[in-house]
Amino acid sequence: MENFIISLKMAFIYTIEYTLLLLFFGMIFNFVEKKNSGSIYRTFGRKGILVTGIVGTVIHEFSHMIFCVIFRHEITEFSLFRPFKSRYDGIMGYVNHRCDLNNPYQKVGNFFIAIAPIIIGTLFLMLCMWFLLPNEFSAIYGIFKNNMLNMNNINNLLDSFNIYVNIVLAIISNLNPFKNHNFFQYILYIYIMYSVTTHMGLSREDLKNSTSGLLLFLLLLYIINFIFIYLGFSYQIILMRVLISIFSFLTVAMLFALITMTISILVENLI
């Protein structure tokens, strides 16, 4: 009985921590997108926004569509990229959808559909790295795999944090511009990274739509945490592997976004 109560308490703490981390990443991406868009517009005008939006906006809106399909929402109308019409309303792209709010699965889908640009955007950057920079991707994957194996030997939270830091540093190190990369493929990847991270933020409409599924998401996350904690340490390691993987790449995506913001501000001040 004591173990059951402890598991309930720990599951609650972990659920709050993970939710706050997700909110933190969301806030950073929103902040960066606003700063980036402002600097790009002031420097290059609307054409600059369109150039970065060719990839970024399409991935942003397409990610909403993917999760609409996953959670069985009806897509009523969409536009992945509106280079001409956006001059009148400022909307680069959109996805309108509807669902049955009495259906718990569809209702919780509202939360995942809202944060989809962060999830799909990060996965897309990983896929592009695998395709454009295979050597760098292989090196990162090797380090990632070794660190995941080391998860079996962790004894406390600090050990898992160290593994998380190792993975993040490995990704940053292998994308260092001073390393010997294939120049054209590296430049293309940097452009894709710039475009995606500058359009990864969540719009006001995204955040508004997420609220209807937030409570169900928190309940689902709590149940998952409780099950893995109650089953024992070996199962907690499985959950920790998944979470470290997610937050490692989210951290790198956030760093990319901050780098692109810095570049935008520097260019704005120099031109």
LOVODREN-751628 format. One record per residue (C-alpha): residue number from 1; x, y, z. Coordinates in nm, 3 decimals, m for minus. Layout:
// residues N
ATOM rovex       u       v       w
ATOM   NUM       X       Y       Z
...
END
This chain:
// residues 271
ATOM rovex       u       v       w
ATOM     1   0.000   0.000   0.000
ATOM     2   0.286   0.236   0.086
ATOM     3   0.448   0.173  m0.252
ATOM     4   0.115   0.251  m0.420
ATOM     5   0.084   0.588  m0.242
ATOM     6   0.447   0.679  m0.316
ATOM     7   0.391   0.594  m0.682
ATOM     8   0.084   0.820  m0.690
ATOM     9   0.283   1.109  m0.545
ATOM    10   0.585   1.059  m0.773
ATOM    11   0.360   1.030  m1.079
ATOM    12   0.201   1.365  m0.989
ATOM    13   0.541   1.533  m0.948
ATOM    14   0.672   1.393  m1.277
ATOM    15   0.355   1.492  m1.462
ATOM    16   0.389   1.853  m1.344
ATOM    17   0.760   1.860  m1.430
ATOM    18   0.714   1.723  m1.782
ATOM    19   0.420   1.955  m1.850
ATOM    20   0.618   2.259  m1.735
ATOM    21   0.907   2.155  m1.959
ATOM    22   0.675   2.128  m2.260
ATOM    23   0.528   2.469  m2.179
ATOM    24   0.880   2.610  m2.145
ATOM    25   0.977   2.486  m2.491
ATOM    26   0.652   2.619  m2.634
ATOM    27   0.713   2.964  m2.485
ATOM    28   1.070   2.974  m2.617
ATOM    29   0.962   2.878  m2.968
ATOM    30   0.687   3.142  m2.962
ATOM    31   0.928   3.409  m2.842
ATOM    32   1.190   3.316  m3.102
ATOM    33   0.939   3.308  m3.386
ATOM    34   0.812   3.656  m3.305
ATOM    35   1.164   3.799  m3.277
ATOM    36   1.276   3.623  m3.594
ATOM    37   0.977   3.728  m3.799
ATOM    38   1.012   4.087  m3.681
ATOM    39   1.383   4.106  m3.768
ATOM    40   1.338   3.935  m4.106
ATOM    41   1.048   4.165  m4.199
ATOM    42   1.230   4.482  m4.096
ATOM    43   1.541   4.375  m4.288
ATOM    44   1.405   4.214  m4.604
ATOM    45   1.037   4.303  m4.596
ATOM    46   0.764   4.056  m4.683
ATOM    47   0.989   3.871  m4.929
ATOM    48   1.212   3.763  m4.642
ATOM    49   0.914   3.612  m4.458
ATOM    50   0.810   3.428  m4.773
ATOM    51   1.159   3.283  m4.831
ATOM    52   1.175   3.135  m4.481
ATOM    53   0.810   3.032  m4.496
ATOM    54   0.841   2.814  m4.805
ATOM    55   0.958   2.523  m4.592
ATOM    56   0.873   2.636  m4.239
ATOM    57   0.507   2.723  m4.293
ATOM    58   0.439   2.410  m4.498
ATOM    59   0.590   2.187  m4.226
ATOM    60   0.400   2.379  m3.957
ATOM    61   0.060   2.336  m4.122
ATOM    62   0.128   1.984  m4.247
ATOM    63   0.212   1.877  m3.892
ATOM    64  m0.136   1.992  m3.782
ATOM    65  m0.286   1.782  m4.062
ATOM    66  m0.090   1.471  m3.962
ATOM    67  m0.220   1.484  m3.607
ATOM    68  m0.571   1.561  m3.728
ATOM    69  m0.559   1.230  m3.915
ATOM    70  m0.406   1.045  m3.618
ATOM    71  m0.678   1.167  m3.382
ATOM    72  m0.957   1.128  m3.639
ATOM    73  m1.047   1.496  m3.671
ATOM    74  m1.227   1.610  m3.982
ATOM    75  m1.020   1.859  m4.180
ATOM    76  m1.272   2.108  m4.316
ATOM    77  m1.034   2.345  m4.494
ATOM    78  m0.661   2.401  m4.523
ATOM    79  m0.387   2.592  m4.702
ATOM    80  m0.027   2.489  m4.647
ATOM    81   0.121   2.810  m4.787
ATOM    82  m0.045   3.136  m4.895
ATOM    83   0.232   3.353  m5.044
ATOM    84  m0.006   3.594  m5.218
ATOM    85  m0.326   3.596  m5.013
ATOM    86  m0.126   3.641  m4.691
ATOM    87  m0.044   3.999  m4.793
ATOM    88  m0.405   4.091  m4.709
ATOM    89  m0.456   3.909  m4.379
ATOM    90  m0.105   3.810  m4.265
ATOM    91  m0.201   3.440  m4.250
ATOM    92   0.072   3.232  m4.416
ATOM    93  m0.117   2.904  m4.379
ATOM    94  m0.396   2.739  m4.183
ATOM    95  m0.574   2.413  m4.105
ATOM    96  m0.938   2.417  m3.995
ATOM    97  m1.069   2.101  m3.830
ATOM    98  m1.353   1.980  m3.613
ATOM    99  m1.417   1.686  m3.385
ATOM   100  m1.665   1.528  m3.147
ATOM   101  m1.583   1.678  m2.806
ATOM   102  m1.775   1.394  m2.641
ATOM   103  m1.512   1.154  m2.775
ATOM   104  m1.217   1.151  m2.528
ATOM   105  m0.970   1.035  m2.794
ATOM   106  m1.062   1.316  m3.032
ATOM   107  m1.077   1.568  m2.749
ATOM   108  m0.725   1.495  m2.623
ATOM   109  m0.618   1.517  m2.986
ATOM   110  m0.677   1.893  m2.971
ATOM   111  m0.373   1.925  m2.745
ATOM   112  m0.146   1.718  m2.967
ATOM   113  m0.269   1.889  m3.284
ATOM   114  m0.183   2.225  m3.127
ATOM   115   0.175   2.130  m3.034
ATOM   116   0.229   1.927  m3.353
ATOM   117   0.463   2.185  m3.517
ATOM   118   0.716   2.136  m3.237
ATOM   119   0.698   1.755  m3.260
ATOM   120   0.694   1.720  m3.639
ATOM   121   0.934   2.010  m3.687
ATOM   122   1.193   1.841  m3.467
ATOM   123   1.145   1.503  m3.639
ATOM   124   1.170   1.672  m3.979
ATOM   125   1.504   1.830  m3.884
ATOM   126   1.630   1.487  m3.777
ATOM   127   1.513   1.332  m4.105
ATOM   128   1.681   1.608  m4.308
ATOM   129   2.003   1.556  m4.114
ATOM   130   1.992   1.183  m4.190
ATOM   131   1.941   1.256  m4.561
ATOM   132   2.169   1.560  m4.612
ATOM   133   2.437   1.498  m4.348
ATOM   134   2.456   1.119  m4.311
ATOM   135   2.803   1.115  m4.153
ATOM   136   2.704   1.366  m3.887
ATOM   137   2.379   1.180  m3.825
ATOM   138   2.562   0.847  m3.787
ATOM   139   2.804   0.996  m3.535
ATOM   140   2.518   1.144  m3.332
ATOM   141   2.319   0.822  m3.349
ATOM   142   2.620   0.624  m3.227
ATOM   143   2.661   0.848  m2.923
ATOM   144   2.286   0.843  m2.864
ATOM   145   2.278   0.462  m2.878
ATOM   146   2.569   0.427  m2.635
ATOM   147   2.408   0.668  m2.390
ATOM   148   2.078   0.481  m2.410
ATOM   149   2.264   0.162  m2.317
ATOM   150   2.417   0.346  m2.022
ATOM   151   2.065   0.415  m1.895
ATOM   152   2.071   0.062  m1.750
ATOM   153   2.344   0.173  m1.509
ATOM   154   2.199   0.499  m1.378
ATOM   155   2.143   0.526  m1.004
ATOM   156   1.985   0.869  m0.967
ATOM   157   1.835   1.165  m1.151
ATOM   158   2.174   1.332  m1.194
ATOM   159   2.298   1.036  m1.399
ATOM   160   2.006   1.067  m1.638
ATOM   161   2.064   1.443  m1.665
ATOM   162   2.429   1.379  m1.756
ATOM   163   2.318   1.144  m2.034
ATOM   164   2.077   1.411  m2.159
ATOM   165   2.361   1.668  m2.165
ATOM   166   2.591   1.424  m2.349
ATOM   167   2.335   1.373  m2.626
ATOM   168   2.270   1.746  m2.665
ATOM   169   2.643   1.825  m2.680
ATOM   170   2.696   1.548  m2.934
ATOM   171   2.434   1.697  m3.166
ATOM   172   2.575   2.048  m3.131
ATOM   173   2.933   1.929  m3.181
ATOM   174   2.857   1.739  m3.500
ATOM   175   2.673   2.038  m3.650
ATOM   176   2.958   2.276  m3.568
ATOM   177   3.011   2.499  m3.878
ATOM   178   3.388   2.470  m3.836
ATOM   179   3.384   2.094  m3.889
ATOM   180   3.452   1.938  m4.226
ATOM   181   3.103   1.920  m4.380
ATOM   182   2.979   1.880  m4.735
ATOM   183   2.946   2.254  m4.799
ATOM   184   2.633   2.264  m5.017
ATOM   185   2.446   2.001  m4.818
ATOM   186   2.539   2.173  m4.493
ATOM   187   2.419   2.514  m4.621
ATOM   188   2.094   2.355  m4.739
ATOM   189   2.044   2.196  m4.400
ATOM   190   2.112   2.527  m4.223
ATOM   191   1.850   2.694  m4.445
ATOM   192   1.596   2.420  m4.365
ATOM   193   1.679   2.447  m3.995
ATOM   194   1.640   2.825  m4.011
ATOM   195   1.310   2.802  m4.197
ATOM   196   1.157   2.535  m3.974
ATOM   197   1.264   2.682  m3.639
ATOM   198   1.144   3.031  m3.734
ATOM   199   0.795   2.888  m3.796
ATOM   200   0.783   2.632  m3.516
ATOM   201   0.606   2.856  m3.266
ATOM   202   0.243   2.804  m3.174
ATOM   203  m0.010   3.063  m3.285
ATOM   204  m0.274   3.209  m3.054
ATOM   205  m0.527   2.988  m3.231
ATOM   206  m0.309   2.680  m3.168
ATOM   207  m0.290   2.758  m2.797
ATOM   208  m0.662   2.825  m2.779
ATOM   209  m0.743   2.490  m2.944
ATOM   210  m0.509   2.303  m2.711
ATOM   211  m0.698   2.395  m2.393
ATOM   212  m0.992   2.162  m2.460
ATOM   213  m0.762   1.859  m2.459
ATOM   214  m0.515   1.974  m2.193
ATOM   215  m0.683   1.813  m1.892
ATOM   216  m0.718   1.479  m2.068
ATOM   217  m0.353   1.500  m2.175
ATOM   218  m0.247   1.563  m1.814
ATOM   219  m0.457   1.268  m1.697
ATOM   220  m0.308   1.041  m1.964
ATOM   221   0.046   1.153  m1.876
ATOM   222  m0.024   1.096  m1.507
ATOM   223  m0.153   0.742  m1.570
ATOM   224   0.151   0.655  m1.782
ATOM   225   0.389   0.792  m1.519
ATOM   226   0.210   0.603  m1.241
ATOM   227   0.215   0.269  m1.428
ATOM   228   0.587   0.287  m1.506
ATOM   229   0.679   0.405  m1.155
ATOM   230   0.464   0.140  m0.985
ATOM   231   0.605  m0.143  m1.200
ATOM   232   0.956  m0.071  m1.077
ATOM   233   1.293   0.075  m1.167
ATOM   234   1.350  m0.127  m1.486
ATOM   235   1.027   0.010  m1.632
ATOM   236   1.113   0.363  m1.521
ATOM   237   1.432   0.331  m1.728
ATOM   238   1.223   0.261  m2.039
ATOM   239   1.015   0.573  m1.978
ATOM   240   1.328   0.777  m1.903
ATOM   241   1.483   0.672  m2.233
ATOM   242   1.181   0.799  m2.423
ATOM   243   1.170   1.126  m2.232
ATOM   244   1.543   1.196  m2.263
ATOM   245   1.523   1.129  m2.636
ATOM   246   1.233   1.373  m2.675
ATOM   247   1.379   1.650  m2.462
ATOM   248   1.729   1.613  m2.608
ATOM   249   1.609   1.688  m2.959
ATOM   250   1.367   1.954  m2.838
ATOM   251   1.660   2.122  m2.665
ATOM   252   1.867   2.114  m2.982
ATOM   253   1.573   2.249  m3.183
ATOM   254   1.541   2.526  m2.926
ATOM   255   1.913   2.605  m2.955
ATOM   256   1.879   2.612  m3.334
ATOM   257   1.589   2.852  m3.296
ATOM   258   1.793   3.077  m3.066
ATOM   259   2.083   3.070  m3.313
ATOM   260   1.856   3.167  m3.601
ATOM   261   1.711   3.449  m3.388
ATOM   262   2.064   3.575  m3.317
ATOM   263   2.150   3.564  m3.689
ATOM   264   1.830   3.755  m3.775
ATOM   265   1.906   4.027  m3.518
ATOM   266   2.270   4.056  m3.634
ATOM   267   2.168   4.083  m3.999
ATOM   268   1.904   4.343  m3.911
ATOM   269   2.162   4.556  m3.727
ATOM   270   2.429   4.521  m3.996
ATOM   271   2.213   4.602  m4.297
END
